[in-house]
């Protein structure tokens, strides 16, 4: 996924939204710059992990005869709608970046920035996210200060946390009406999942509160952490960034409600498009319970935020088998999983890699050293 879960990294390399380019004091350290060799290695690892789990799922569940019979019930209009939703998500992400930049990024450049974010999120662990490197891409693409472009992504991360504050309670309430948690998880797995939702909700609330109301709180927590013996050596790096975060967070707290409302609406549409992609793919070949399918898609993607592998590869395929697999005939599991990953993952790697390599080519043509 174009993971927004790299909160700490995005936070530490941001500046005020739609403010003048920051000074050196406001942006003491640029986000990490993408390196071709490292990115290529991560892409290969990510694709291999995904392919291995896909192959394992296929070997265990695929039956060509049963699949052929089930394919007779294919609804091509829903499959076409899934393709449209995959591309609409890109446009919605670009629209959101353009909106939060208040005109500094056009819809076109915002869409390129969203693709870069999704691409770098696909080749870094989900728990880290690709925001910091994407900020560097956007800065180079639009000739902006890195701190300014990082600010746009920083605000999008905040909007994602606000979405989680809405989505998680709704999912927890849904457990009283539908079987949201897979039976294969058992009682221990079910309670663990609910505990995870609680922890994620707590973090999202703390992050939003500290950013908008008490920015000094996270600064104090960071200061406490880097006083530990094993973390003390990072103090000189962390604390200037946290002080810069404090200034930027105060600016975010001054934005008008309409600014947040429009940004949140686009964020909600972006996440709903992610859930709808799974819904449409499965429903195109099997009449699964629509409400349960949609809710499990949302729960699956929330769990996927903490996958330690690049782009959640391998782990997300396993989560799909756990959450979505029981809702359809076994012979459909591997084909729908492959379709979902093609439209929700491989597509973004392909488009993002093209943009990234195109920018490198342009910089070489301009005589600038590539990074």
C-alpha positions as a Markdown table, in Angstrom:
| # | Residue | x | y | z |
|---|---|---|---|---|
| 1 | Unk | 0.0 | 0.0 | 0.0 |
| 2 | Unk | 1.0 | 3.7 | -0.3 |
| 3 | Unk | 1.6 | 3.5 | 3.3 |
| 4 | Unk | 1.0 | 6.5 | 5.5 |
| 5 | Unk | 2.2 | 4.8 | 8.5 |
| 6 | Unk | 5.7 | 6.3 | 8.5 |
| 7 | Unk | 4.6 | 8.9 | 11.0 |
| 8 | Unk | 7.8 | 9.5 | 12.9 |
| 9 | Unk | 9.9 | 9.9 | 9.8 |
| 10 | Unk | 7.4 | 12.1 | 8.0 |
| 11 | Unk | 7.0 | 14.1 | 11.2 |
| 12 | Unk | 10.7 | 14.7 | 11.6 |
| 13 | Unk | 11.2 | 16.1 | 8.1 |
| 14 | Unk | 8.3 | 18.5 | 7.7 |
| 15 | Unk | 7.6 | 22.2 | 7.7 |
| 16 | Unk | 4.5 | 24.4 | 7.8 |
| 17 | Unk | 1.9 | 23.6 | 5.2 |
| 18 | Unk | 1.6 | 26.3 | 2.5 |
| 19 | Unk | 4.1 | 28.5 | 4.2 |
| 20 | Unk | 7.2 | 30.1 | 2.6 |
| 21 | Unk | 10.2 | 27.8 | 2.0 |
| 22 | Unk | 11.8 | 27.1 | 5.4 |
| 23 | Unk | 15.1 | 28.5 | 6.4 |
| 24 | Unk | 18.0 | 26.3 | 7.4 |
| 25 | Unk | 16.9 | 26.5 | 11.0 |
| 26 | Unk | 13.5 | 25.3 | 10.1 |
| 27 | Unk | 14.8 | 22.3 | 8.1 |
| 28 | Unk | 18.0 | 21.1 | 9.8 |
| 29 | Unk | 18.1 | 17.8 | 7.9 |
| 30 | Unk | 16.7 | 16.8 | 4.6 |
| 31 | Unk | 14.8 | 13.6 | 4.2 |
| 32 | Unk | 16.8 | 10.7 | 3.1 |
| 33 | Unk | 17.6 | 10.8 | -0.6 |
| 34 | Unk | 16.7 | 7.9 | -2.8 |
| 35 | Unk | 19.5 | 5.7 | -4.1 |
| 36 | Unk | 19.0 | 3.7 | -7.2 |
| 37 | Unk | 20.9 | 0.6 | -6.0 |
| 38 | Unk | 19.0 | 0.5 | -2.7 |
| 39 | Unk | 15.7 | 1.1 | -4.3 |
| 40 | Unk | 16.3 | -1.6 | -6.9 |
| 41 | Unk | 17.3 | -4.1 | -4.3 |
| 42 | Unk | 14.2 | -3.3 | -2.2 |
| 43 | Unk | 11.9 | -3.7 | -5.3 |
| 44 | Unk | 13.4 | -7.1 | -6.0 |
| 45 | Unk | 13.0 | -8.3 | -2.4 |
| 46 | Unk | 9.5 | -6.9 | -2.3 |
| 47 | Unk | 8.4 | -8.6 | -5.5 |
| 48 | Unk | 10.0 | -11.9 | -4.6 |
| 49 | Unk | 8.3 | -12.0 | -1.2 |
| 50 | Unk | 4.9 | -11.2 | -2.8 |
| 51 | Unk | 5.4 | -13.8 | -5.6 |
| 52 | Unk | 6.5 | -16.5 | -3.1 |
| 53 | Unk | 3.4 | -16.1 | -1.0 |
| 54 | Unk | 1.2 | -15.9 | -4.0 |
| 55 | Unk | 2.7 | -19.1 | -5.4 |
| 56 | Unk | 2.2 | -20.8 | -2.0 |
| 57 | Unk | -1.5 | -19.7 | -1.9 |
| 58 | Unk | -2.0 | -20.9 | -5.4 |
| 59 | Unk | -0.4 | -24.3 | -4.8 |
| 60 | Unk | -2.6 | -24.9 | -1.8 |
| 61 | Unk | -5.9 | -23.6 | -3.0 |
| 62 | Unk | -6.1 | -23.3 | -6.8 |
| 63 | Unk | -8.2 | -25.9 | -8.8 |
| 64 | Unk | -8.3 | -25.2 | -12.5 |
| 65 | Unk | -11.5 | -27.1 | -13.1 |
| 66 | Unk | -13.4 | -25.4 | -10.2 |
| 67 | Unk | -12.1 | -22.0 | -11.2 |
| 68 | Unk | -13.2 | -22.5 | -14.8 |
| 69 | Unk | -16.7 | -23.3 | -13.6 |
| 70 | Unk | -16.8 | -20.4 | -11.3 |
| 71 | Unk | -15.5 | -18.1 | -14.0 |
| 72 | Unk | -18.7 | -18.5 | -15.9 |
| 73 | Unk | -20.3 | -16.2 | -13.3 |
| 74 | Unk | -17.8 | -13.4 | -13.9 |
| 75 | Unk | -19.3 | -9.9 | -13.9 |
| 76 | Unk | -16.9 | -8.0 | -16.2 |
| 77 | Unk | -18.5 | -4.6 | -15.3 |
| 78 | Unk | -17.4 | -5.0 | -11.7 |
| 79 | Unk | -13.9 | -6.0 | -12.7 |
| 80 | Unk | -13.8 | -2.9 | -15.0 |
| 81 | Unk | -15.0 | -0.8 | -12.0 |
| 82 | Unk | -12.1 | -2.2 | -9.9 |
| 83 | Unk | -9.6 | -1.0 | -12.5 |
| 84 | Unk | -11.3 | 2.4 | -12.5 |
| 85 | Unk | -11.2 | 2.6 | -8.7 |
| 86 | Unk | -7.4 | 1.7 | -8.8 |
| 87 | Unk | -6.7 | 4.7 | -11.0 |
| 88 | Unk | -9.2 | 6.9 | -9.2 |
| 89 | Unk | -7.3 | 6.4 | -6.0 |
| 90 | Unk | -4.2 | 7.8 | -7.7 |
| 91 | Unk | -6.2 | 10.9 | -8.8 |
| 92 | Unk | -7.7 | 11.3 | -5.4 |
| 93 | Unk | -4.3 | 11.2 | -3.8 |
| 94 | Unk | -3.0 | 13.8 | -6.2 |
| 95 | Unk | -6.0 | 16.0 | -5.6 |
| 96 | Unk | -5.4 | 15.8 | -1.9 |
| 97 | Unk | -1.7 | 16.8 | -2.2 |
| 98 | Unk | -2.7 | 19.7 | -4.5 |
| 99 | Unk | -5.4 | 20.8 | -2.0 |
| 100 | Unk | -3.2 | 20.7 | 1.1 |
| 101 | Unk | -0.5 | 22.7 | -0.8 |
| 102 | Unk | -3.1 | 25.4 | -1.5 |
| 103 | Unk | -2.0 | 25.7 | -5.1 |
| 104 | Unk | 1.7 | 25.1 | -4.7 |
| 105 | Unk | 1.2 | 21.8 | -6.4 |
| 106 | Unk | -1.0 | 21.4 | -9.4 |
| 107 | Unk | -3.3 | 18.3 | -9.8 |
| 108 | Unk | -0.7 | 16.9 | -12.2 |
| 109 | Unk | 2.3 | 17.4 | -10.0 |
| 110 | Unk | 0.3 | 16.3 | -6.9 |
| 111 | Unk | -0.6 | 13.0 | -8.8 |
| 112 | Unk | 3.1 | 12.4 | -9.6 |
| 113 | Unk | 3.9 | 13.1 | -5.9 |
| 114 | Unk | 1.2 | 10.6 | -4.8 |
| 115 | Unk | 2.6 | 8.0 | -7.2 |
| 116 | Unk | 6.1 | 8.6 | -5.8 |
| 117 | Unk | 4.8 | 8.2 | -2.3 |
| 118 | Unk | 3.1 | 4.9 | -3.1 |
| 119 | Unk | 6.2 | 3.7 | -4.9 |
| 120 | Unk | 8.6 | 4.4 | -2.1 |
| 121 | Unk | 6.1 | 3.0 | 0.4 |
| 122 | Unk | 6.1 | -0.2 | -1.7 |
| 123 | Unk | 9.8 | -0.6 | -1.3 |
| 124 | Unk | 10.2 | 0.3 | 2.3 |
| 125 | Unk | 8.7 | -1.5 | 5.3 |
| 126 | Unk | 5.0 | -0.6 | 5.9 |
| 127 | Unk | 5.8 | 0.5 | 9.5 |
| 128 | Unk | 8.3 | 3.1 | 8.1 |
| 129 | Unk | 6.5 | 4.3 | 5.0 |
| 130 | Unk | 7.9 | 6.2 | 2.0 |
| 131 | Unk | 6.9 | 9.7 | 2.9 |
| 132 | Unk | 10.4 | 11.2 | 3.6 |
| 133 | Unk | 11.9 | 10.0 | 0.3 |
| 134 | Unk | 8.7 | 11.0 | -1.6 |
| 135 | Unk | 9.1 | 14.5 | -0.2 |
| 136 | Unk | 12.6 | 14.6 | -1.8 |
| 137 | Unk | 11.1 | 13.5 | -5.1 |
| 138 | Unk | 8.3 | 16.2 | -5.0 |
| 139 | Unk | 10.9 | 18.8 | -4.2 |
| 140 | Unk | 13.0 | 17.9 | -7.2 |
| 141 | Unk | 10.0 | 17.5 | -9.4 |
| 142 | Unk | 8.5 | 20.9 | -8.7 |
| 143 | Unk | 11.7 | 22.8 | -7.7 |
| 144 | Unk | 10.6 | 23.4 | -4.1 |
| 145 | Unk | 12.4 | 23.4 | -0.9 |
| 146 | Unk | 12.6 | 19.9 | 0.6 |
| 147 | Unk | 11.1 | 21.2 | 3.8 |
| 148 | Unk | 8.1 | 22.7 | 2.0 |
| 149 | Unk | 7.3 | 19.5 | 0.1 |
| 150 | Unk | 7.8 | 17.4 | 3.2 |
| 151 | Unk | 5.2 | 19.6 | 4.9 |
| 152 | Unk | 2.6 | 18.6 | 2.4 |
| 153 | Unk | 3.1 | 14.9 | 3.0 |
| 154 | Unk | 3.3 | 15.6 | 6.8 |
| 155 | Unk | -0.2 | 17.1 | 6.7 |
| 156 | Unk | -1.4 | 14.1 | 4.7 |
| 157 | Unk | -0.1 | 11.7 | 7.3 |
| 158 | Unk | -2.0 | 13.7 | 9.9 |
| 159 | Unk | -5.2 | 13.4 | 7.9 |
| 160 | Unk | -4.6 | 9.7 | 7.7 |
| 161 | Unk | -4.4 | 9.5 | 11.5 |
| 162 | Unk | -7.7 | 11.5 | 11.7 |
| 163 | Unk | -9.2 | 8.9 | 9.4 |
| 164 | Unk | -8.1 | 6.1 | 11.6 |
| 165 | Unk | -9.8 | 7.8 | 14.6 |
| 166 | Unk | -13.1 | 7.5 | 12.7 |
| 167 | Unk | -12.5 | 4.1 | 11.0 |
| 168 | Unk | -11.3 | 2.1 | 14.0 |
| 169 | Unk | -14.2 | 2.7 | 16.4 |
| 170 | Unk | -16.6 | 1.9 | 13.5 |
| 171 | Unk | -14.8 | -1.4 | 12.9 |
| 172 | Unk | -14.8 | -2.3 | 16.6 |
| 173 | Unk | -18.6 | -1.5 | 16.8 |
| 174 | Unk | -19.1 | -3.7 | 13.7 |
| 175 | Unk | -17.8 | -6.7 | 15.6 |
| 176 | Unk | -21.1 | -6.8 | 17.5 |
| 177 | Unk | -23.1 | -7.1 | 14.3 |
| 178 | Unk | -20.9 | -9.1 | 11.9 |
| 179 | Unk | -18.1 | -11.7 | 12.1 |
| 180 | Unk | -15.3 | -9.2 | 11.4 |
| 181 | Unk | -12.6 | -11.3 | 12.9 |
| 182 | Unk | -11.7 | -14.5 | 11.0 |
| 183 | Unk | -12.6 | -17.7 | 12.8 |
| 184 | Unk | -9.2 | -19.0 | 12.0 |
| 185 | Unk | -7.7 | -16.4 | 14.4 |
| 186 | Unk | -9.4 | -18.0 | 17.3 |
| 187 | Unk | -10.1 | -16.3 | 20.6 |
| 188 | Unk | -6.5 | -15.3 | 21.3 |
| 189 | Unk | -6.1 | -13.9 | 17.8 |
| 190 | Unk | -9.4 | -12.1 | 18.0 |
| 191 | Unk | -8.5 | -10.4 | 21.3 |
| 192 | Unk | -5.0 | -9.6 | 20.0 |
| 193 | Unk | -6.5 | -8.0 | 16.9 |
| 194 | Unk | -8.8 | -5.9 | 19.1 |
| 195 | Unk | -5.8 | -4.9 | 21.3 |
| 196 | Unk | -3.9 | -3.9 | 18.2 |
| 197 | Unk | -6.9 | -1.7 | 17.0 |
| 198 | Unk | -6.9 | -0.2 | 20.5 |
| 199 | Unk | -3.2 | 0.6 | 20.3 |
| 200 | Unk | -3.4 | 2.0 | 16.9 |
| 201 | Unk | -6.4 | 4.2 | 17.9 |
| 202 | Unk | -4.4 | 5.4 | 21.0 |
| 203 | Unk | -1.4 | 6.3 | 18.8 |
| 204 | Unk | -3.6 | 8.1 | 16.2 |
| 205 | Unk | -5.3 | 10.1 | 18.9 |
| 206 | Unk | -2.0 | 10.9 | 20.6 |
| 207 | Unk | -0.4 | 12.0 | 17.3 |
| 208 | Unk | -3.4 | 14.2 | 16.3 |
| 209 | Unk | -3.7 | 15.7 | 19.8 |
| 210 | Unk | 0.1 | 16.3 | 20.1 |
| 211 | Unk | 0.2 | 17.8 | 16.6 |
| 212 | Unk | -2.8 | 20.1 | 16.8 |
| 213 | Unk | -3.1 | 20.9 | 20.5 |
| 214 | Unk | 0.0 | 20.1 | 22.5 |
| 215 | Unk | 3.0 | 19.8 | 20.2 |
| 216 | Unk | 5.4 | 20.2 | 23.1 |
| 217 | Unk | 4.2 | 16.8 | 24.3 |
| 218 | Unk | 5.9 | 14.8 | 21.6 |
| 219 | Unk | 9.0 | 17.0 | 22.0 |
| 220 | Unk | 9.1 | 16.1 | 25.7 |
| 221 | Unk | 8.6 | 12.4 | 25.0 |
| 222 | Unk | 11.4 | 12.4 | 22.4 |
| 223 | Unk | 13.7 | 14.3 | 24.9 |
| 224 | Unk | 13.0 | 11.7 | 27.6 |
| 225 | Unk | 13.7 | 8.8 | 25.2 |
| 226 | Unk | 17.1 | 10.1 | 23.9 |
| 227 | Unk | 18.3 | 10.5 | 27.5 |
| 228 | Unk | 18.4 | 6.7 | 27.8 |
| 229 | Unk | 22.0 | 5.4 | 27.7 |
| 230 | Unk | 21.6 | 3.4 | 24.4 |
| 231 | Unk | 19.8 | 6.3 | 22.7 |
| 232 | Unk | 21.9 | 9.2 | 24.0 |
| 233 | Unk | 24.1 | 9.3 | 20.9 |
| 234 | Unk | 21.1 | 10.2 | 18.8 |
| 235 | Unk | 20.2 | 13.3 | 20.9 |
| 236 | Unk | 22.0 | 15.8 | 18.7 |
| 237 | Unk | 20.2 | 14.6 | 15.6 |
| 238 | Unk | 16.7 | 14.1 | 17.1 |
| 239 | Unk | 16.2 | 17.2 | 19.2 |
| 240 | Unk | 16.8 | 19.8 | 16.5 |
| 241 | Unk | 14.2 | 17.9 | 14.3 |
| 242 | Unk | 11.7 | 17.8 | 17.2 |
| 243 | Unk | 12.1 | 21.5 | 17.8 |
| 244 | Unk | 11.4 | 22.1 | 14.1 |
| 245 | Unk | 8.4 | 19.8 | 14.4 |
| 246 | Unk | 7.1 | 22.0 | 17.2 |
| 247 | Unk | 7.2 | 25.1 | 15.1 |
| 248 | Unk | 5.5 | 23.3 | 12.2 |
| 249 | Unk | 2.8 | 21.7 | 14.3 |
| 250 | Unk | 1.9 | 25.1 | 15.8 |
| 251 | Unk | 1.3 | 26.3 | 12.2 |
| 252 | Unk | -0.9 | 23.4 | 11.5 |
| 253 | Unk | -3.1 | 24.2 | 14.5 |
| 254 | Unk | -3.8 | 27.6 | 13.0 |
| 255 | Unk | -5.4 | 26.3 | 9.8 |
| 256 | Unk | -9.1 | 27.1 | 9.4 |
| 257 | Unk | -11.7 | 24.3 | 9.8 |
| 258 | Unk | -12.6 | 24.3 | 6.1 |
| 259 | Unk | -9.0 | 23.4 | 5.3 |
| 260 | Unk | -9.2 | 20.3 | 7.4 |
| 261 | Unk | -12.7 | 19.4 | 6.2 |
| 262 | Unk | -11.7 | 19.3 | 2.6 |
| 263 | Unk | -8.5 | 17.4 | 3.3 |
| 264 | Unk | -10.3 | 14.9 | 5.5 |
| 265 | Unk | -13.0 | 14.3 | 2.8 |
| 266 | Unk | -10.4 | 13.5 | 0.2 |
| 267 | Unk | -8.6 | 11.3 | 2.7 |
| 268 | Unk | -11.8 | 9.4 | 3.4 |
| 269 | Unk | -12.4 | 8.9 | -0.3 |
| 270 | Unk | -8.8 | 7.6 | -0.8 |
| 271 | Unk | -9.2 | 5.0 | 1.9 |
| 272 | Unk | -12.6 | 4.0 | 0.8 |
| 273 | Unk | -11.2 | 3.4 | -2.7 |
| 274 | Unk | -8.6 | 1.0 | -1.2 |
| 275 | Unk | -11.4 | -1.0 | 0.5 |
| 276 | Unk | -13.6 | -0.8 | -2.6 |
| 277 | Unk | -10.9 | -2.4 | -4.7 |
| 278 | Unk | -11.0 | -5.7 | -2.8 |
| 279 | Unk | -14.8 | -5.5 | -2.7 |
| 280 | Unk | -15.2 | -5.1 | -6.5 |
| 281 | Unk | -12.6 | -7.8 | -7.3 |
| 282 | Unk | -14.3 | -10.4 | -5.1 |
| 283 | Unk | -17.8 | -9.5 | -6.1 |
| 284 | Unk | -16.9 | -9.7 | -9.8 |
| 285 | Unk | -16.6 | -13.5 | -9.4 |
| 286 | Unk | -18.5 | -14.4 | -6.3 |
| 287 | Unk | -21.6 | -12.9 | -4.5 |
| 288 | Unk | -19.9 | -12.6 | -1.1 |
| 289 | Unk | -21.6 | -10.7 | 1.8 |
| 290 | Unk | -20.9 | -7.1 | 0.7 |
| 291 | Unk | -20.9 | -5.5 | 4.2 |
| 292 | Unk | -18.7 | -8.2 | 5.7 |
| 293 | Unk | -16.3 | -8.1 | 2.7 |
| 294 | Unk | -15.9 | -4.3 | 2.9 |
| 295 | Unk | -15.4 | -4.3 | 6.6 |
| 296 | Unk | -12.8 | -7.1 | 6.5 |
| 297 | Unk | -11.0 | -5.3 | 3.7 |
| 298 | Unk | -10.7 | -2.3 | 6.1 |
| 299 | Unk | -9.5 | -4.4 | 9.0 |
| 300 | Unk | -7.0 | -6.2 | 6.8 |
| 301 | Unk | -5.4 | -3.0 | 5.6 |
| 302 | Unk | -5.2 | -1.6 | 9.1 |
| 303 | Unk | -3.3 | -4.7 | 10.3 |
| 304 | Unk | -1.1 | -4.3 | 7.2 |
| 305 | Unk | 0.2 | -1.0 | 8.4 |
| 306 | Unk | 2.7 | -2.7 | 10.8 |
| 307 | Unk | 4.1 | -5.2 | 8.3 |
| 308 | Unk | 8.0 | -5.1 | 8.6 |
| 309 | Unk | 8.5 | -6.1 | 4.9 |
| 310 | Unk | 8.8 | -3.7 | 2.0 |
| 311 | Unk | 5.3 | -2.6 | 1.0 |
| 312 | Unk | 3.9 | -5.3 | 3.4 |
| 313 | Unk | 4.8 | -7.9 | 0.7 |
| 314 | Unk | 4.2 | -11.4 | 1.8 |
| 315 | Unk | 2.4 | -10.3 | 4.9 |
| 316 | Unk | -0.5 | -8.7 | 3.1 |
| 317 | Unk | -1.0 | -11.7 | 0.9 |
| 318 | Unk | -1.2 | -13.8 | 4.1 |
| 319 | Unk | -3.7 | -11.4 | 5.6 |
| 320 | Unk | -5.8 | -11.5 | 2.4 |
| 321 | Unk | -6.0 | -15.3 | 2.7 |
| 322 | Unk | -6.9 | -15.0 | 6.4 |
| 323 | Unk | -9.5 | -12.2 | 6.2 |
| 324 | Unk | -11.0 | -12.5 | 2.7 |
| 325 | Unk | -10.3 | -16.1 | 1.8 |
| 326 | Unk | -13.1 | -17.6 | 3.9 |
| 327 | Unk | -15.7 | -15.4 | 2.1 |
| 328 | Unk | -15.3 | -17.1 | -1.3 |
| 329 | Unk | -14.8 | -20.6 | -2.8 |
| 330 | Unk | -11.2 | -21.8 | -2.3 |
| 331 | Unk | -10.5 | -21.9 | -6.0 |
| 332 | Unk | -11.1 | -18.1 | -6.3 |
| 333 | Unk | -8.6 | -17.2 | -3.5 |
| 334 | Unk | -5.4 | -17.2 | -5.6 |
| 335 | Unk | -6.9 | -15.5 | -8.7 |
| 336 | Unk | -8.6 | -12.7 | -6.7 |
| 337 | Unk | -5.5 | -12.2 | -4.6 |
| 338 | Unk | -3.3 | -11.9 | -7.7 |
| 339 | Unk | -5.8 | -9.4 | -9.3 |
| 340 | Unk | -5.8 | -7.3 | -6.1 |
| 341 | Unk | -2.0 | -7.2 | -5.9 |
| 342 | Unk | -1.7 | -6.3 | -9.6 |
| 343 | Unk | -4.1 | -3.4 | -9.2 |
| 344 | Unk | -3.2 | -2.3 | -5.7 |
| 345 | Unk | 0.5 | -2.9 | -5.6 |
| 346 | Unk | 2.4 | -3.9 | -8.8 |
| 347 | Unk | 0.7 | -1.1 | -10.7 |
| 348 | Unk | 2.1 | 1.5 | -8.3 |
| 349 | Unk | 5.6 | -0.1 | -8.4 |
| 350 | Unk | 5.5 | 0.1 | -12.2 |
| 351 | Unk | 4.2 | 3.7 | -12.5 |
| 352 | Unk | 6.4 | 4.9 | -9.6 |
| 353 | Unk | 9.5 | 3.3 | -10.9 |
| 354 | Unk | 8.9 | 5.0 | -14.3 |
| 355 | Unk | 8.5 | 8.4 | -12.6 |
| 356 | Unk | 11.6 | 7.9 | -10.5 |
| 357 | Unk | 13.8 | 6.7 | -13.4 |
| 358 | Unk | 12.4 | 9.5 | -15.6 |
| 359 | Unk | 13.5 | 12.1 | -13.0 |
| 360 | Unk | 16.9 | 10.6 | -12.7 |
| 361 | Unk | 17.3 | 10.7 | -16.5 |
| 362 | Unk | 16.2 | 14.3 | -16.5 |
| 363 | Unk | 18.7 | 15.2 | -13.8 |
| 364 | Unk | 21.5 | 13.5 | -15.7 |
| 365 | Unk | 20.5 | 15.3 | -18.9 |
| 366 | Unk | 20.6 | 18.6 | -17.0 |
| 367 | Unk | 24.1 | 17.8 | -15.8 |
| 368 | Unk | 23.2 | 17.4 | -12.1 |
| 369 | Unk | 24.6 | 14.5 | -10.2 |
| 370 | Unk | 21.9 | 11.8 | -9.6 |
| 371 | Unk | 21.0 | 10.8 | -6.1 |
